[in-house]
Amino acid sequence: MRNLVLQQAIIRAQGQDSILKRAIGRDWKGKLSLVLYIVAIVATLRPSWIAQAIFAAAALIWLIPDRRIEKRLVM
């Protein structure tokens, strides 16, 4: 979540034409992670393995490297 807040702060400071905004695009991985974290927190009211599985799924999403920013900076 901190990353999402930091990204938004940088984009606001640099403007809508910032390199970061163009690089991250719609940022589906970041938004999906945030949703999964919130769902996992709510899921702690159920058996703990459900929340643990959701947290593991959020972590697994990020095993695939996200090279959007690197690609934009090289161009």
Beta strands, then each sheet from edge to edge (+ up, - down):
end
